[in-house]
Structure formats: structure tokens, C-alpha cells
Amino acid sequence: MKLLRFIPVLILFLCLGPVRSSQAQSPAPQPVILDTDIGDDIDDAFALALALQSPEVKILGITTEYGDTELRARLTDRYLAAVGRKDIPVAAGVPTAHDNVFTQAAYAQREPARKHADGVKFILDEIRKHPGEVTIIAIGPEGNLGAAIKQDAATFRKVKRVVLMGGSVYRGYGDNRPPEPEWNIKLDPAAAKALFTSGVPLFVMPLDSTQVKLPAQDQQKIFSFGSPLTDQLTLLYHQWVAHTDNHAPNPTLFDPVAVTYAMHPELCPAKPLRIEVDEKGMTKPVEGEPNAQVCLQSDEKGFLDLLLSRVAPQR
């Protein structure tokens, strides 16, 4: 009879046990800032889509980088409004001279102009609010980060880490090409050098691991999915195609690899290296104490499977 009295307690213990275990396996989303030059190439739009669809991250805000940063911010405003995420702050970073083609300008110009917050101040303020917690996913040139370091290096060092798409360690653009200046680094080598010498935890996704093509069949899965998010990708993709030399290109998803690493580093194992940035934008591995964790080869299939499962999941 005494044994019977313990049966309800045992049942309650068994019921509560899995709940506690489940809670332990679901950590809070990590706070991130996405620093992006969205609007030129198409991979930034895919990177933002992946971040929006990933419960592992909480987007504190988006800062725009390089060139006409206000117009890039307008593009981001329209994108976020279309997918029901106007709650995410958008700040315009340091504007610079530029001669590149803003391929998705028409999309941005349909969004009413407004004055955006200062992107550099936004980055520093969020680090102050969440010291030791913020991950910056940097998928454009490093102008904003360089300006933040120059303005308040002590605060910037309180960032948890920077996950960077940038650099060329052993591989250049395309197959079997030697290292060469990569776009994000060569546009502002001084800012990149400031970041690599800042002492913050730095995780780098260079050309070696990010030249992942989006196959035609996966493009069709995304563009035919019919959600507000994939509709924006479809619009932006076609504007990008209209302003490129290749009229039927498969996008190279450089930037989404950095977003993926922030959530699933097992898909892009990194090794410690010391990287030196020169005045031409080369990122050379040199002898000495490592200043970055660098992914030299990614799991391309695993990455594409994750992207498709988040952006256009099978119904």
C-alpha cells in the first residue's frame, strides 16, 4: 500500500522531467546586428531572409554599409515592411563615394524616404545595452565597424564576436585562382585592418568557403514558394539580373554563409590563423598569434539544405 502512494509522485516526476530537459535544450536566441551593403549583389537579400527565418537569432537591428547608405536603408525598410517585421530598427551607416551599380535601387526608391538613425551610434549603443552578448554579422565592407572602433574602441571590445564575410586566404574568385583582394576588404582596407587588429573575437568566412552557388532547381523552389518573404527575394533577384552581364546567373551566396556560421558553426569548421590586411585589401596568413578563426571549407550541401528549409520549407 505504501508503494501505491508514491505512484502519483512518480508519474508527476516523469511528466515534468522531459519539460525541463526540453527547456534546457532551447537556449535564448542570440542578439545580432546585421551590417550589410544590401542592394548591389543579391546575396545580402538572401542573408537577411535566412536571419529573419532563424529562431536561433534575435535581430537587434540592421545597419547599412557603403555608398548611399540611406537608399540601402530604404530598401531594407520596404523589405521588412513587406514581411511584417517593421519592429526591427534600421540605421544608416557611414556614406561613402562609390562607382558600383546599385542594382536594386528601383525597389528601394519605391519606399518613402526618411531620415534613419546613425548606424555607428546604433552599433555602439546596442553593445552598451548588451555587453558581452552581441554578435555582429558583417556582410559588407567594414566602414561602420572601423568608425565604431575609432569612435569608442573600449565599447567595441565589449562585443561578443564579429562574424565576417570577407577576405581571400588561399582562393580567389572562381575555381583554381590564387588569392586576390576580396570586395568587402578592398573597398576599405584601413577599416578591415582596424577590425583584424581590434582584439575582438573574429570569425571569418572568406572566398575560400563562401562561393556557394544557388542551383536553378533551388531558385525555383524559392521563387515559386509564394510567401511575402520569397516574393521580396524574387523581385530583388530580377532587378539584380537586369543589371548584370549574365542574363541567367546562379547567385553566389557569399553572405548567407556568414549568417549560417553564427547559428551552425559545424557547417563551416574554423581554424585559428593570424591574418594581416595590406593596403590593397589582401588578407594574408602570417606567422604569429592567431587573431581570427577562419573557415576555409564549408559544408555546401548542409548549408543549402538549411537555407531551403528555412526560406521555402516543404509544405
N, C-alpha and C positions, 0 to 999 in steps of 0.2 A: 504493500500500500504506500510506503514512503517513496518508493521509486516512481509511482504514478504521479505523485505531487510535483515531481521535477520535470515531467514531460512537457507541460506548457512553457516552462522556462527554457528548456532545450529547443523547443520549436521557435520561440522568440529569438533566441541566440542565432539559430540557423538562418532566420529571416533577415536579421539585422546585419549579420556578417557580410554578405555579398554587397549590401548597400554601401557599407564603409569602404570595402575594397574598391568598388566602382568609383567612389568619390576620390580615393587616393590615386586612381589611375587617370583622372581627368584634371590636370593642373590648370590653373587660371591662364587665359590667353596672355601671351607676352606682348607688352606695349611696343609698337613700332611706329616709326616715322618713315614714310616713303619719299625719298628725294629723287626727283625724276625730270628728265628733259622730254616728257611726253609730247608728241606732235610731229616729230621728224620721222624716225623709223617707227615700225608698228609694234615692236616687241614690248615697249613700255605699256601700251594698252593691254596686252596680254598679261603682263606682270601685275598690273593693277587688278585685273579681273581675278587672277589667282589669289591675290591677297584678300580681296573682298569676299571670296568664297571659302576662306580657310578659317575654321574656328580656332586654330592654334594661335592666331594673332588678333590683337585689337589695334586698329589703325588710329593712332592719336591725331594724325594729320598728314597732309601731303604738301610737300614744298616743291616748287617748280624751279628748274635749273637751266641756266644758259640761254643766251639770246633774249627774245621777247618773253620774259617770264610771266608778264601779266596776261598775254594771249594764251600761254600754256595753262595758266590758272583758269582762264575762262573755259578752255577745253575741258579741264578737269571738273569744273562746276557743272557743265552740261552733262558730262558722263555720270557724275554722282547723282544728279537730279533724276536722270533717266532710270537709274537702278534703285531709286528710293533710299539713297544714302547721303542726303544733304546734311546729316548730322556730323559728317567728317569735315573738320576745318581744312581750308585750302589757303596756303600762304605763298606769295610770290617771292622768289629768291632774287639774287643779285643779277640785274640785267647786264648783258654784255653785247659788244659788237659781234655780228655773225654774218656769214655769207652762205650758210647752208639753206636748203629748201625746207620750209615748214610745210610738209606735205598735207597736214590735216588742218590747215588754217581755216578753210571754209566751214568745217564743223565747229571750230572754236568761235568764229565770228557770228554764228547764229545765237550765241549765248550773250545776253546783255552784259555790257562792260560794267565793272565795279572796281573799286579800289580794294586790293587784297592786303592782308596783314604782311608784315615784313618776315620773310622766310627765315632769315638768320636769327632774328629775335625769337621767332616761334621755336626753333630748334633748341636754343639755349634755355628758354622758359620751360619747355617740357622736360629737359634734363634736370632743371632745378626742382620741378614738381615731383619727379620720379628718379631721384639719384640712384645710380647703380642698376636701373631697371630697363632703360630704353635701348632698344635695338634700332639703329638707323640702317635702312636698306637703301644703299646709294646706287642708283642705276643711271646716273648721268655724269657729266663732268663734276669735279669736286669743288666748284667755286663757292657754294654755300658752306660746305664744311671747312674749307680753308678760311673763309671770312669769320666763321664762328670760332675757330682756333685762334685767329689773330685778335678777335674782339675779347674773348674770355677763355683762355686755354685751360684754366683751372676748372671751370664749369664743364667744358667739353670733355675733360678727362673723367668726368663722373658718368659718362655714357657707359652702358653695359658692354656694347660692342658695335662695330660697324661691319656690315656685310656688304661687300663691294663687288659690283660687276665692273671689271676694268683690268687692263694690263695684257701683256703678251710675254710669257715667260720662255717657253720653248717652241711655241707655234704661233705663226701669224695668221692672217685671214685666209680661209680656204684650206685645202689639203697640201701637205708637204711644202709649206712655205716657212721660211725662218722667222724668228721673232721680228716684230715691227711695232712702231708706235700705234697703240690702240686708241680709238676715237675718244673715249671718255678721259683718258690720261693726257693725250697730246693737246687737247683743247685748253688745258690749264695745268701744265706740268708743275708749276710752283705750288698750286693748291694740293695737287696729288702728293708732292714731296712733303708738304706740311702734314698731311694726313699720315703718311707712312712713317714719319718721324715723331708723331704726336705721343706715342706710348700707349694709345688706347688699344684694346683687343680688336684686331683687324682680321677679317676672314675674306679672302679674295677669290673671286671666280673670274679667271682670265679667259682669253680666247682659247686657251688650251682645252677648257672644259665646257664652254658655253655655246659652241657653234652647232646647236641642235636645230635641225630643220623640222618644220611642221609639215608632215606629209599631206598630200592632196586629200586623201580619204579622211584624215582627221580634220582638215579645214572644213570639209563638207559637213561633218558631224556637228561642228561648232556653228557654222553659218546657217545651217538648217534647223537648229535647235529651237529657235523662236522665243527665247526669253528676252526680257529687257536688256540683260547684260550681253547676251550674244548678238542682239541687234546692234548694240553700240560697236562691238568688235567688227561686225560686218560693214557698217558704214565707214568706220575708220580704215579698215583694210582696203576698201575700194578707193578711198581718197589717196591712200598711200600708193596703191598700184598705179593710179593715174599719173603720179608724179615720179615714177621710177622708170629706168630704161628698160627693164624687163617687164613685159606686159602680163606675165603669168607666173610671178615669183612665188616660191615657197618661203614664207617668213623664216628668218633665223631667230630663234627665241633666246637670245643672249640674256636679257634681263630677267625673265621668269626663272632662270636657273638660280639667281641670287635669292629670289623670294622663296624658292623651294628649299634652298640650303638653310634659311632661317628657321624652317619648320622641320625639315627632314634631312639633317646633315649626313645621314647614312647613304643618301643618294649621290653625294659628292664628297667622298672622304678627302680630308685636307692633311697636308704635311707642313711642318714648320720650315719656313725659309726666311732668309733676310733678303729683302727686295730693295733695290736702290733705284730711284727715279732720276733720270737725267733731264737736261734742258730740252731735249727733243721729244720727251714722253716715252722713252724706252723704260721698261721695268725689268731690270737685270738682277738675276740671282747672284749674290756675292757671299763671300765668306763673312762669318761673324754671327753674333747672337740673333736669332730669328726675330723679326718684327711683324710677322704675319703668318697665318695659317692659310695655305694656298691649295685649292683643289685643281689638280692637273688633269683629271679624267672623271667625267660624271657618268652615272647610270642613265643613259639616254632613254631607254625603254621605260625604266621606272619613273623617270621624270615626265615623259609624255603620258603614261598611264595616269599619273596623279593629276596632271593638268586636265585631261579629258574627264576624269571622274568628278572634278570639282566644277569645271565650267560648263560641261554638257553631259551630265550624268545620264546613263541609260535609264529610260523610263520602264 
